[in-house]
Amino acid sequence: MLSDYNFIGVFLVVAILFPFVALGLAWLLRPKKPNPVKTETYECGPQIIGDAWVQFRAQYYVYALVFVVFDIEAAFLFPWAVAYSRLGLWALAEAFLFLAILTVGLVYAWRKGALRWQ
């Protein structure tokens, strides 16, 4: 029984050492010719002038979250729709419950004014 754990131990040692060995080899074999152009920050070509920090409004994040919620809804409903003929009435009730929960969240966000563009 103890020999079964030996395989796990060897696997663990290899899993830990392999990334370090690979990175060390890459560091040893890479070309080392630094120059000012290579160390310069690249930002789509143009030179950066001024501060790059831009603060976005929280409204954008709310729209992104609403999009993600409905994107996940579609991702969950597509497989359900494909297997609908093999599913029973219980699966239909669960799908409507899932849609009802998401609808309640949308109505809540709508009533709070989170979806109003200002």
Phi, psi and omega in degrees: 000325181291334179292334176296325179286338177297320177298319179294320178296316178296316179299319180294317179296316179295319181295329179279320184282327186303312180297322180292320178295316180297316179293323177295318177296318179297322179293322180288324187268352184289153174286137183242081178229073182288147172210167185299329181291321180290329182271358180283145178288132181257124180227072177059030173102304187284157176288141180279128178237123178087194183277136181269358182284123178233129180261120179271153177288150180294339180301323179297321181292324178296316177297321179296319179294319177296319177299316181297319179301313183282337173290318176294324177301314179296320180296327178278330184276335179298310178296326178296319180292325179292320183265016186299322184293334180267351181268156181265193181293331180297320179294325177295318178295321178294322178295318178293325176295318178300314179294324179294319179297316178293324178293321177298319177296319178294316179297321178299313180296323180295314181292329178285349180085015182290337182263003180275125180280128183242000000 
